[in-house]
Amino acid sequence: MIDCPEAVRRMWDYLEQTLEQKPAEEFDEHLDTCKRCCGELEFSRRMRAMVADRVGPTPIPPDLRARLEGLLAERPDASDVKG
């Protein structure tokens, strides 16, 4: 089982649903036994929702997206990147 510091490190990825299955399951298992991290998760959810409501989505400008995709394509492990 993961500890609280590891749970906190995974929290935003968990909220964004970008954790792979095993790390997400470990996070869920931790939440089953840790009220503190459950509170942190709820706070983070509310904070994320509040910011999204007030700011709204910010699209990435097309030229910046193209530059980022180009840089990622040049990486040696670019075959691992899915877009």
PDB file of N, CA, C and O in Angstrom:
ATOM      1  N   MET A   1       0.848  -1.180   0.000  1.00  0.00           N
ATOM      2  CA  MET A   1       0.000   0.000   0.000  1.00  0.00           C
ATOM      3  C   MET A   1       0.896   1.246   0.000  1.00  0.00           C
ATOM      4  O   MET A   1       1.984   1.252   0.575  1.00  0.00           O
ATOM      5  N   ILE A   2       0.411   2.284  -0.652  1.00  0.00           N
ATOM      6  CA  ILE A   2       1.171   3.527  -0.697  1.00  0.00           C
ATOM      7  C   ILE A   2       0.933   4.344   0.570  1.00  0.00           C
ATOM      8  O   ILE A   2      -0.073   4.165   1.257  1.00  0.00           O
ATOM      9  N   ASP A   3       1.873   5.247   0.871  1.00  0.00           N
ATOM     10  CA  ASP A   3       1.732   6.111   2.036  1.00  0.00           C
ATOM     11  C   ASP A   3       1.152   7.465   1.614  1.00  0.00           C
ATOM     12  O   ASP A   3       0.941   7.716   0.428  1.00  0.00           O
ATOM     13  N   CYS A   4       0.900   8.329   2.596  1.00  0.00           N
ATOM     14  CA  CYS A   4       0.287   9.634   2.330  1.00  0.00           C
ATOM     15  C   CYS A   4       1.104  10.505   1.370  1.00  0.00           C
ATOM     16  O   CYS A   4       0.535  11.070   0.437  1.00  0.00           O
ATOM     17  N   PRO A   5       2.417  10.629   1.571  1.00  0.00           N
ATOM     18  CA  PRO A   5       3.174  11.464   0.623  1.00  0.00           C
ATOM     19  C   PRO A   5       3.053  10.972  -0.825  1.00  0.00           C
ATOM     20  O   PRO A   5       2.971  11.781  -1.750  1.00  0.00           O
ATOM     21  N   GLU A   6       3.044   9.662  -1.020  1.00  0.00           N
ATOM     22  CA  GLU A   6       2.896   9.128  -2.379  1.00  0.00           C
ATOM     23  C   GLU A   6       1.486   9.396  -2.898  1.00  0.00           C
ATOM     24  O   GLU A   6       1.309   9.706  -4.076  1.00  0.00           O
ATOM     25  N   ALA A   7       0.492   9.280  -2.040  1.00  0.00           N
ATOM     26  CA  ALA A   7      -0.884   9.564  -2.446  1.00  0.00           C
ATOM     27  C   ALA A   7      -1.018  11.016  -2.899  1.00  0.00           C
ATOM     28  O   ALA A   7      -1.670  11.299  -3.904  1.00  0.00           O
ATOM     29  N   VAL A   8      -0.406  11.924  -2.163  1.00  0.00           N
ATOM     30  CA  VAL A   8      -0.461  13.339  -2.522  1.00  0.00           C
ATOM     31  C   VAL A   8       0.221  13.572  -3.867  1.00  0.00           C
ATOM     32  O   VAL A   8      -0.258  14.366  -4.677  1.00  0.00           O
ATOM     33  N   ARG A   9       1.338  12.884  -4.108  1.00  0.00           N
ATOM     34  CA  ARG A   9       2.028  13.026  -5.403  1.00  0.00           C
ATOM     35  C   ARG A   9       1.147  12.564  -6.568  1.00  0.00           C
ATOM     36  O   ARG A   9       1.240  13.102  -7.671  1.00  0.00           O
ATOM     37  N   ARG A  10       0.307  11.586  -6.323  1.00  0.00           N
ATOM     38  CA  ARG A  10      -0.532  11.030  -7.388  1.00  0.00           C
ATOM     39  C   ARG A  10      -1.880  11.736  -7.544  1.00  0.00           C
ATOM     40  O   ARG A  10      -2.598  11.496  -8.515  1.00  0.00           O
ATOM     41  N   MET A  11      -2.220  12.592  -6.604  1.00  0.00           N
ATOM     42  CA  MET A  11      -3.583  13.119  -6.517  1.00  0.00           C
ATOM     43  C   MET A  11      -4.048  13.841  -7.781  1.00  0.00           C
ATOM     44  O   MET A  11      -5.134  13.549  -8.281  1.00  0.00           O
ATOM     45  N   TRP A  12      -3.253  14.778  -8.313  1.00  0.00           N
ATOM     46  CA  TRP A  12      -3.712  15.536  -9.478  1.00  0.00           C
ATOM     47  C   TRP A  12      -3.812  14.647 -10.709  1.00  0.00           C
ATOM     48  O   TRP A  12      -4.725  14.809 -11.518  1.00  0.00           O
ATOM     49  N   ASP A  13      -2.878  13.705 -10.858  1.00  0.00           N
ATOM     50  CA  ASP A  13      -2.985  12.759 -11.975  1.00  0.00           C
ATOM     51  C   ASP A  13      -4.234  11.902 -11.828  1.00  0.00           C
ATOM     52  O   ASP A  13      -4.889  11.575 -12.817  1.00  0.00           O
ATOM     53  N   TYR A  14      -4.561  11.540 -10.591  1.00  0.00           N
ATOM     54  CA  TYR A  14      -5.775  10.783 -10.331  1.00  0.00           C
ATOM     55  C   TYR A  14      -7.006  11.590 -10.730  1.00  0.00           C
ATOM     56  O   TYR A  14      -7.905  11.075 -11.394  1.00  0.00           O
ATOM     57  N   LEU A  15      -7.041  12.847 -10.324  1.00  0.00           N
ATOM     58  CA  LEU A  15      -8.176  13.707 -10.666  1.00  0.00           C
ATOM     59  C   LEU A  15      -8.299  13.910 -12.174  1.00  0.00           C
ATOM     60  O   LEU A  15      -9.407  14.010 -12.701  1.00  0.00           O
ATOM     61  N   GLU A  16      -7.191  13.968 -12.852  1.00  0.00           N
ATOM     62  CA  GLU A  16      -7.201  14.149 -14.309  1.00  0.00           C
ATOM     63  C   GLU A  16      -7.365  12.833 -15.045  1.00  0.00           C
ATOM     64  O   GLU A  16      -7.402  12.803 -16.275  1.00  0.00           O
ATOM     65  N   GLN A  17      -7.462  11.745 -14.295  1.00  0.00           N
ATOM     66  CA  GLN A  17      -7.633  10.392 -14.837  1.00  0.00           C
ATOM     67  C   GLN A  17      -6.507  10.024 -15.788  1.00  0.00           C
ATOM     68  O   GLN A  17      -6.735   9.438 -16.846  1.00  0.00           O
ATOM     69  N   THR A  18      -5.274  10.381 -15.391  1.00  0.00           N
ATOM     70  CA  THR A  18      -4.117  10.052 -16.212  1.00  0.00           C
ATOM     71  C   THR A  18      -3.225   9.003 -15.560  1.00  0.00           C
ATOM     72  O   THR A  18      -2.185   8.646 -16.114  1.00  0.00           O
ATOM     73  N   LEU A  19      -3.620   8.502 -14.384  1.00  0.00           N
ATOM     74  CA  LEU A  19      -2.857   7.430 -13.746  1.00  0.00           C
ATOM     75  C   LEU A  19      -3.140   6.115 -14.461  1.00  0.00           C
ATOM     76  O   LEU A  19      -4.261   5.864 -14.903  1.00  0.00           O
ATOM     77  N   GLU A  20      -2.130   5.299 -14.565  1.00  0.00           N
ATOM     78  CA  GLU A  20      -2.344   3.966 -15.114  1.00  0.00           C
ATOM     79  C   GLU A  20      -3.145   3.153 -14.099  1.00  0.00           C
ATOM     80  O   GLU A  20      -3.320   3.581 -12.958  1.00  0.00           O
ATOM     81  N   GLN A  21      -3.624   1.996 -14.508  1.00  0.00           N
ATOM     82  CA  GLN A  21      -4.554   1.217 -13.693  1.00  0.00           C
ATOM     83  C   GLN A  21      -3.987   0.850 -12.317  1.00  0.00           C
ATOM     84  O   GLN A  21      -4.644   1.084 -11.303  1.00  0.00           O
ATOM     85  N   LYS A  22      -2.794   0.286 -12.265  1.00  0.00           N
ATOM     86  CA  LYS A  22      -2.245  -0.152 -10.972  1.00  0.00           C
ATOM     87  C   LYS A  22      -2.024   1.024 -10.015  1.00  0.00           C
ATOM     88  O   LYS A  22      -2.448   0.940  -8.862  1.00  0.00           O
ATOM     89  N   PRO A  23      -1.374   2.121 -10.446  1.00  0.00           N
ATOM     90  CA  PRO A  23      -1.242   3.251  -9.518  1.00  0.00           C
ATOM     91  C   PRO A  23      -2.587   3.818  -9.064  1.00  0.00           C
ATOM     92  O   PRO A  23      -2.720   4.255  -7.920  1.00  0.00           O
ATOM     93  N   ALA A  24      -3.580   3.815  -9.945  1.00  0.00           N
ATOM     94  CA  ALA A  24      -4.913   4.300  -9.563  1.00  0.00           C
ATOM     95  C   ALA A  24      -5.547   3.366  -8.538  1.00  0.00           C
ATOM     96  O   ALA A  24      -6.190   3.824  -7.593  1.00  0.00           O
ATOM     97  N   GLU A  25      -5.369   2.067  -8.719  1.00  0.00           N
ATOM     98  CA  GLU A  25      -5.908   1.112  -7.756  1.00  0.00           C
ATOM     99  C   GLU A  25      -5.224   1.263  -6.397  1.00  0.00           C
ATOM    100  O   GLU A  25      -5.877   1.187  -5.356  1.00  0.00           O
ATOM    101  N   GLU A  26      -3.906   1.478  -6.411  1.00  0.00           N
ATOM    102  CA  GLU A  26      -3.176   1.694  -5.162  1.00  0.00           C
ATOM    103  C   GLU A  26      -3.666   2.963  -4.467  1.00  0.00           C
ATOM    104  O   GLU A  26      -3.796   2.998  -3.243  1.00  0.00           O
ATOM    105  N   PHE A  27      -3.933   3.990  -5.248  1.00  0.00           N
ATOM    106  CA  PHE A  27      -4.457   5.237  -4.700  1.00  0.00           C
ATOM    107  C   PHE A  27      -5.821   4.992  -4.068  1.00  0.00           C
ATOM    108  O   PHE A  27      -6.077   5.439  -2.950  1.00  0.00           O
ATOM    109  N   ASP A  28      -6.697   4.285  -4.776  1.00  0.00           N
ATOM    110  CA  ASP A  28      -8.027   3.969  -4.234  1.00  0.00           C
ATOM    111  C   ASP A  28      -7.930   3.163  -2.941  1.00  0.00           C
ATOM    112  O   ASP A  28      -8.667   3.418  -1.988  1.00  0.00           O
ATOM    113  N   GLU A  29      -7.014   2.188  -2.910  1.00  0.00           N
ATOM    114  CA  GLU A  29      -6.828   1.381  -1.703  1.00  0.00           C
ATOM    115  C   GLU A  29      -6.388   2.257  -0.530  1.00  0.00           C
ATOM    116  O   GLU A  29      -6.843   2.068   0.598  1.00  0.00           O
ATOM    117  N   HIS A  30      -5.512   3.203  -0.799  1.00  0.00           N
ATOM    118  CA  HIS A  30      -5.065   4.111   0.255  1.00  0.00           C
ATOM    119  C   HIS A  30      -6.245   4.935   0.779  1.00  0.00           C
ATOM    120  O   HIS A  30      -6.390   5.127   1.987  1.00  0.00           O
ATOM    121  N   LEU A  31      -7.072   5.412  -0.129  1.00  0.00           N
ATOM    122  CA  LEU A  31      -8.228   6.216   0.282  1.00  0.00           C
ATOM    123  C   LEU A  31      -9.203   5.430   1.157  1.00  0.00           C
ATOM    124  O   LEU A  31      -9.898   6.002   1.997  1.00  0.00           O
ATOM    125  N   ASP A  32      -9.245   4.120   0.951  1.00  0.00           N
ATOM    126  CA  ASP A  32     -10.133   3.276   1.758  1.00  0.00           C
ATOM    127  C   ASP A  32      -9.778   3.329   3.239  1.00  0.00           C
ATOM    128  O   ASP A  32     -10.632   3.072   4.088  1.00  0.00           O
ATOM    129  N   THR A  33      -8.523   3.659   3.561  1.00  0.00           N
ATOM    130  CA  THR A  33      -8.085   3.610   4.950  1.00  0.00           C
ATOM    131  C   THR A  33      -7.597   4.951   5.500  1.00  0.00           C
ATOM    132  O   THR A  33      -7.217   5.027   6.668  1.00  0.00           O
ATOM    133  N   CYS A  34      -7.597   6.006   4.689  1.00  0.00           N
ATOM    134  CA  CYS A  34      -6.990   7.264   5.125  1.00  0.00           C
ATOM    135  C   CYS A  34      -7.975   8.431   4.987  1.00  0.00           C
ATOM    136  O   CYS A  34      -8.226   8.921   3.887  1.00  0.00           O
ATOM    137  N   LYS A  35      -8.520   8.861   6.118  1.00  0.00           N
ATOM    138  CA  LYS A  35      -9.460   9.981   6.099  1.00  0.00           C
ATOM    139  C   LYS A  35      -8.779  11.283   5.695  1.00  0.00           C
ATOM    140  O   LYS A  35      -9.381  12.125   5.029  1.00  0.00           O
ATOM    141  N   ARG A  36      -7.534  11.443   6.097  1.00  0.00           N
ATOM    142  CA  ARG A  36      -6.807  12.679   5.771  1.00  0.00           C
ATOM    143  C   ARG A  36      -6.698  12.850   4.250  1.00  0.00           C
ATOM    144  O   ARG A  36      -6.985  13.923   3.720  1.00  0.00           O
ATOM    145  N   CYS A  37      -6.289  11.807   3.567  1.00  0.00           N
ATOM    146  CA  CYS A  37      -6.140  11.909   2.113  1.00  0.00           C
ATOM    147  C   CYS A  37      -7.500  12.024   1.425  1.00  0.00           C
ATOM    148  O   CYS A  37      -7.610  12.655   0.374  1.00  0.00           O
ATOM    149  N   CYS A  38      -8.532  11.419   2.008  1.00  0.00           N
ATOM    150  CA  CYS A  38      -9.882  11.608   1.455  1.00  0.00           C
ATOM    151  C   CYS A  38     -10.261  13.082   1.515  1.00  0.00           C
ATOM    152  O   CYS A  38     -10.845  13.621   0.574  1.00  0.00           O
ATOM    153  N   GLY A  39      -9.926  13.728   2.625  1.00  0.00           N
ATOM    154  CA  GLY A  39     -10.199  15.155   2.758  1.00  0.00           C
ATOM    155  C   GLY A  39      -9.386  15.977   1.768  1.00  0.00           C
ATOM    156  O   GLY A  39      -9.895  16.932   1.181  1.00  0.00           O
ATOM    157  N   GLU A  40      -8.128  15.607   1.583  1.00  0.00           N
ATOM    158  CA  GLU A  40      -7.272  16.300   0.605  1.00  0.00           C
ATOM    159  C   GLU A  40      -7.834  16.152  -0.805  1.00  0.00           C
ATOM    160  O   GLU A  40      -7.836  17.101  -1.589  1.00  0.00           O
ATOM    161  N   LEU A  41      -8.311  14.950  -1.113  1.00  0.00           N
ATOM    162  CA  LEU A  41      -8.875  14.696  -2.439  1.00  0.00           C
ATOM    163  C   LEU A  41     -10.139  15.529  -2.650  1.00  0.00           C
ATOM    164  O   LEU A  41     -10.320  16.123  -3.713  1.00  0.00           O
ATOM    165  N   GLU A  42     -11.002  15.574  -1.655  1.00  0.00           N
ATOM    166  CA  GLU A  42     -12.230  16.361  -1.777  1.00  0.00           C
ATOM    167  C   GLU A  42     -11.912  17.841  -1.935  1.00  0.00           C
ATOM    168  O   GLU A  42     -12.522  18.527  -2.756  1.00  0.00           O
ATOM    169  N   PHE A  43     -10.954  18.335  -1.148  1.00  0.00           N
ATOM    170  CA  PHE A  43     -10.525  19.724  -1.277  1.00  0.00           C
ATOM    171  C   PHE A  43      -9.996  19.994  -2.686  1.00  0.00           C
ATOM    172  O   PHE A  43     -10.334  21.007  -3.298  1.00  0.00           O
ATOM    173  N   SER A  44      -9.168  19.089  -3.192  1.00  0.00           N
ATOM    174  CA  SER A  44      -8.589  19.255  -4.532  1.00  0.00           C
ATOM    175  C   SER A  44      -9.665  19.224  -5.607  1.00  0.00           C
ATOM    176  O   SER A  44      -9.602  19.991  -6.568  1.00  0.00           O
ATOM    177  N   ARG A  45     -10.645  18.350  -5.456  1.00  0.00           N
ATOM    178  CA  ARG A  45     -11.758  18.296  -6.418  1.00  0.00           C
ATOM    179  C   ARG A  45     -12.516  19.626  -6.447  1.00  0.00           C
ATOM    180  O   ARG A  45     -12.812  20.169  -7.511  1.00  0.00           O
ATOM    181  N   ARG A  46     -12.817  20.126  -5.261  1.00  0.00           N
ATOM    182  CA  ARG A  46     -13.569  21.385  -5.180  1.00  0.00           C
ATOM    183  C   ARG A  46     -12.755  22.555  -5.722  1.00  0.00           C
ATOM    184  O   ARG A  46     -13.288  23.421  -6.416  1.00  0.00           O
ATOM    185  N   MET A  47     -11.481  22.577  -5.407  1.00  0.00           N
ATOM    186  CA  MET A  47     -10.603  23.639  -5.893  1.00  0.00           C
ATOM    187  C   MET A  47     -10.520  23.589  -7.422  1.00  0.00           C
ATOM    188  O   MET A  47     -10.602  24.615  -8.096  1.00  0.00           O
ATOM    189  N   ARG A  48     -10.361  22.404  -7.939  1.00  0.00           N
ATOM    190  CA  ARG A  48     -10.274  22.232  -9.394  1.00  0.00           C
ATOM    191  C   ARG A  48     -11.566  22.694 -10.068  1.00  0.00           C
ATOM    192  O   ARG A  48     -11.522  23.381 -11.089  1.00  0.00           O
ATOM    193  N   ALA A  49     -12.701  22.325  -9.508  1.00  0.00           N
ATOM    194  CA  ALA A  49     -13.993  22.716 -10.068  1.00  0.00           C
ATOM    195  C   ALA A  49     -14.191  24.224  -9.986  1.00  0.00           C
ATOM    196  O   ALA A  49     -14.699  24.843 -10.922  1.00  0.00           O
ATOM    197  N   MET A  50     -13.786  24.813  -8.860  1.00  0.00           N
ATOM    198  CA  MET A  50     -13.941  26.249  -8.688  1.00  0.00           C
ATOM    199  C   MET A  50     -13.091  27.009  -9.718  1.00  0.00           C
ATOM    200  O   MET A  50     -13.565  27.963 -10.335  1.00  0.00           O
ATOM    201  N   VAL A  51     -11.863  26.589  -9.893  1.00  0.00           N
ATOM    202  CA  VAL A  51     -10.986  27.243 -10.868  1.00  0.00           C
ATOM    203  C   VAL A  51     -11.543  27.070 -12.279  1.00  0.00           C
ATOM    204  O   VAL A  51     -11.553  28.017 -13.065  1.00  0.00           O
ATOM    205  N   ALA A  52     -11.999  25.876 -12.597  1.00  0.00           N
ATOM    206  CA  ALA A  52     -12.553  25.621 -13.930  1.00  0.00           C
ATOM    207  C   ALA A  52     -13.791  26.466 -14.188  1.00  0.00           C
ATOM    208  O   ALA A  52     -13.983  26.967 -15.295  1.00  0.00           O
ATOM    209  N   ASP A  53     -14.632  26.626 -13.170  1.00  0.00           N
ATOM    210  CA  ASP A  53     -15.837  27.441 -13.323  1.00  0.00           C
ATOM    211  C   ASP A  53     -15.501  28.906 -13.564  1.00  0.00           C
ATOM    212  O   ASP A  53     -16.159  29.574 -14.361  1.00  0.00           O
ATOM    213  N   ARG A  54     -14.492  29.397 -12.888  1.00  0.00           N
ATOM    214  CA  ARG A  54     -14.153  30.818 -12.980  1.00  0.00           C
ATOM    215  C   ARG A  54     -13.276  31.148 -14.177  1.00  0.00           C
ATOM    216  O   ARG A  54     -13.406  32.216 -14.777  1.00  0.00           O
ATOM    217  N   VAL A  55     -12.397  30.243 -14.517  1.00  0.00           N
ATOM    218  CA  VAL A  55     -11.439  30.509 -15.587  1.00  0.00           C
ATOM    219  C   VAL A  55     -11.911  29.921 -16.912  1.00  0.00           C
ATOM    220  O   VAL A  55     -11.759  30.542 -17.965  1.00  0.00           O
ATOM    221  N   GLY A  56     -12.476  28.738 -16.854  1.00  0.00           N
ATOM    222  CA  GLY A  56     -12.870  28.048 -18.060  1.00  0.00           C
ATOM    223  C   GLY A  56     -11.659  27.427 -18.730  1.00  0.00           C
ATOM    224  O   GLY A  56     -10.523  27.693 -18.338  1.00  0.00           O
ATOM    225  N   PRO A  57     -11.893  26.612 -19.726  1.00  0.00           N
ATOM    226  CA  PRO A  57     -10.770  25.977 -20.411  1.00  0.00           C
ATOM    227  C   PRO A  57      -9.946  27.008 -21.180  1.00  0.00           C
ATOM    228  O   PRO A  57     -10.484  27.954 -21.756  1.00  0.00           O
ATOM    229  N   THR A  58      -8.664  26.807 -21.173  1.00  0.00           N
ATOM    230  CA  THR A  58      -7.765  27.692 -21.900  1.00  0.00           C
ATOM    231  C   THR A  58      -7.165  26.901 -23.049  1.00  0.00           C
ATOM    232  O   THR A  58      -6.322  26.030 -22.832  1.00  0.00           O
ATOM    233  N   PRO A  59      -7.591  27.197 -24.270  1.00  0.00           N
ATOM    234  CA  PRO A  59      -7.050  26.443 -25.394  1.00  0.00           C
ATOM    235  C   PRO A  59      -5.582  26.781 -25.631  1.00  0.00           C
ATOM    236  O   PRO A  59      -5.140  27.906 -25.402  1.00  0.00           O
ATOM    237  N   ILE A  60      -4.850  25.794 -26.087  1.00  0.00           N
ATOM    238  CA  ILE A  60      -3.446  26.008 -26.440  1.00  0.00           C
ATOM    239  C   ILE A  60      -3.415  26.602 -27.839  1.00  0.00           C
ATOM    240  O   ILE A  60      -4.031  26.056 -28.754  1.00  0.00           O
ATOM    241  N   PRO A  61      -2.711  27.708 -28.018  1.00  0.00           N
ATOM    242  CA  PRO A  61      -2.618  28.296 -29.357  1.00  0.00           C
ATOM    243  C   PRO A  61      -2.028  27.284 -30.345  1.00  0.00           C
ATOM    244  O   PRO A  61      -1.113  26.537 -29.997  1.00  0.00           O
ATOM    245  N   PRO A  62      -2.548  27.258 -31.572  1.00  0.00           N
ATOM    246  CA  PRO A  62      -2.098  26.261 -32.554  1.00  0.00           C
ATOM    247  C   PRO A  62      -0.586  26.257 -32.770  1.00  0.00           C
ATOM    248  O   PRO A  62       0.007  25.188 -32.917  1.00  0.00           O
ATOM    249  N   ASP A  63       0.049  27.433 -32.792  1.00  0.00           N
ATOM    250  CA  ASP A  63       1.493  27.459 -33.026  1.00  0.00           C
ATOM    251  C   ASP A  63       2.254  26.836 -31.850  1.00  0.00           C
ATOM    252  O   ASP A  63       3.257  26.154 -32.056  1.00  0.00           O
ATOM    253  N   LEU A  64       1.786  27.066 -30.630  1.00  0.00           N
ATOM    254  CA  LEU A  64       2.431  26.453 -29.471  1.00  0.00           C
ATOM    255  C   LEU A  64       2.226  24.944 -29.483  1.00  0.00           C
ATOM    256  O   LEU A  64       3.155  24.186 -29.206  1.00  0.00           O
ATOM    257  N   ARG A  65       1.012  24.509 -29.802  1.00  0.00           N
ATOM    258  CA  ARG A  65       0.744  23.064 -29.873  1.00  0.00           C
ATOM    259  C   ARG A  65       1.657  22.396 -30.894  1.00  0.00           C
ATOM    260  O   ARG A  65       2.206  21.327 -30.626  1.00  0.00           O
ATOM    261  N   ALA A  66       1.825  23.017 -32.068  1.00  0.00           N
ATOM    262  CA  ALA A  66       2.687  22.450 -33.107  1.00  0.00           C
ATOM    263  C   ALA A  66       4.134  22.362 -32.627  1.00  0.00           C
ATOM    264  O   ALA A  66       4.813  21.368 -32.881  1.00  0.00           O
ATOM    265  N   ARG A  67       4.608  23.403 -31.930  1.00  0.00           N
ATOM    266  CA  ARG A  67       5.982  23.384 -31.413  1.00  0.00           C
ATOM    267  C   ARG A  67       6.163  22.273 -30.382  1.00  0.00           C
ATOM    268  O   ARG A  67       7.162  21.554 -30.405  1.00  0.00           O
ATOM    269  N   LEU A  68       5.199  22.137 -29.484  1.00  0.00           N
ATOM    270  CA  LEU A  68       5.282  21.092 -28.464  1.00  0.00           C
ATOM    271  C   LEU A  68       5.254  19.701 -29.079  1.00  0.00           C
ATOM    272  O   LEU A  68       6.026  18.825 -28.691  1.00  0.00           O
ATOM    273  N   GLU A  69       4.364  19.506 -30.035  1.00  0.00           N
ATOM    274  CA  GLU A  69       4.289  18.201 -30.699  1.00  0.00           C
ATOM    275  C   GLU A  69       5.592  17.902 -31.431  1.00  0.00           C
ATOM    276  O   GLU A  69       6.052  16.761 -31.435  1.00  0.00           O
ATOM    277  N   GLY A  70       6.188  18.919 -32.049  1.00  0.00           N
ATOM    278  CA  GLY A  70       7.472  18.738 -32.721  1.00  0.00           C
ATOM    279  C   GLY A  70       8.569  18.349 -31.746  1.00  0.00           C
ATOM    280  O   GLY A  70       9.364  17.452 -32.024  1.00  0.00           O
ATOM    281  N   LEU A  71       8.615  19.026 -30.596  1.00  0.00           N
ATOM    282  CA  LEU A  71       9.621  18.689 -29.585  1.00  0.00           C
ATOM    283  C   LEU A  71       9.423  17.273 -29.048  1.00  0.00           C
ATOM    284  O   LEU A  71      10.388  16.535 -28.851  1.00  0.00           O
ATOM    285  N   LEU A  72       8.179  16.905 -28.816  1.00  0.00           N
ATOM    286  CA  LEU A  72       7.906  15.554 -28.327  1.00  0.00           C
ATOM    287  C   LEU A  72       8.276  14.505 -29.366  1.00  0.00           C
ATOM    288  O   LEU A  72       8.768  13.432 -29.015  1.00  0.00           O
ATOM    289  N   ALA A  73       8.047  14.801 -30.628  1.00  0.00           N
ATOM    290  CA  ALA A  73       8.371  13.850 -31.693  1.00  0.00           C
ATOM    291  C   ALA A  73       9.880  13.629 -31.805  1.00  0.00           C
ATOM    292  O   ALA A  73      10.316  12.571 -32.258  1.00  0.00           O
ATOM    293  N   GLU A  74      10.675  14.613 -31.398  1.00  0.00           N
ATOM    294  CA  GLU A  74      12.127  14.507 -31.470  1.00  0.00           C
ATOM    295  C   GLU A  74      12.716  13.706 -30.318  1.00  0.00           C
ATOM    296  O   GLU A  74      13.878  13.303 -30.380  1.00  0.00           O
ATOM    297  N   ARG A  75      11.947  13.472 -29.287  1.00  0.00           N
ATOM    298  CA  ARG A  75      12.446  12.729 -28.126  1.00  0.00           C
ATOM    299  C   ARG A  75      12.759  11.298 -28.511  1.00  0.00           C
ATOM    300  O   ARG A  75      12.062  10.718 -29.344  1.00  0.00           O
ATOM    301  N   PRO A  76      13.793  10.717 -27.921  1.00  0.00           N
ATOM    302  CA  PRO A  76      14.140   9.317 -28.222  1.00  0.00           C
ATOM    303  C   PRO A  76      13.016   8.340 -27.923  1.00  0.00           C
ATOM    304  O   PRO A  76      12.876   7.332 -28.616  1.00  0.00           O
ATOM    305  N   ASP A  77      12.214   8.617 -26.907  1.00  0.00           N
ATOM    306  CA  ASP A  77      11.117   7.726 -26.544  1.00  0.00           C
ATOM    307  C   ASP A  77       9.787   8.182 -27.124  1.00  0.00           C
ATOM    308  O   ASP A  77       8.728   7.903 -26.561  1.00  0.00           O
ATOM    309  N   ALA A  78       9.844   8.880 -28.246  1.00  0.00           N
ATOM    310  CA  ALA A  78       8.645   9.450 -28.858  1.00  0.00           C
ATOM    311  C   ALA A  78       7.618   8.392 -29.236  1.00  0.00           C
ATOM    312  O   ALA A  78       6.429   8.691 -29.341  1.00  0.00           O
ATOM    313  N   SER A  79       8.067   7.155 -29.441  1.00  0.00           N
ATOM    314  CA  SER A  79       7.107   6.108 -29.790  1.00  0.00           C
ATOM    315  C   SER A  79       6.174   5.796 -28.631  1.00  0.00           C
ATOM    316  O   SER A  79       5.101   5.225 -28.827  1.00  0.00           O
ATOM    317  N   ASP A  80       6.589   6.177 -27.403  1.00  0.00           N
ATOM    318  CA  ASP A  80       5.743   5.942 -26.234  1.00  0.00           C
ATOM    319  C   ASP A  80       4.676   7.006 -26.076  1.00  0.00           C
ATOM    320  O   ASP A  80       3.721   6.804 -25.326  1.00  0.00           O
ATOM    321  N   VAL A  81       4.810   8.148 -26.768  1.00  0.00           N
ATOM    322  CA  VAL A  81       3.897   9.271 -26.624  1.00  0.00           C
ATOM    323  C   VAL A  81       2.729   9.078 -27.583  1.00  0.00           C
ATOM    324  O   VAL A  81       2.910   8.877 -28.784  1.00  0.00           O
ATOM    325  N   LYS A  82       1.531   9.146 -27.021  1.00  0.00           N
ATOM    326  CA  LYS A  82       0.342   9.003 -27.861  1.00  0.00           C
ATOM    327  C   LYS A  82      -0.419  10.307 -27.815  1.00  0.00           C
ATOM    328  O   LYS A  82      -0.663  10.839 -26.732  1.00  0.00           O
ATOM    329  N   GLY A  83      -0.794  10.828 -28.953  1.00  0.00           N
ATOM    330  CA  GLY A  83      -1.489  12.101 -28.971  1.00  0.00           C
ATOM    331  C   GLY A  83      -2.692  12.109 -29.821  1.00  0.00           C
ATOM    332  O   GLY A  83      -3.370  13.131 -29.922  1.00  0.00           O
TER     333      GLY A  83
END
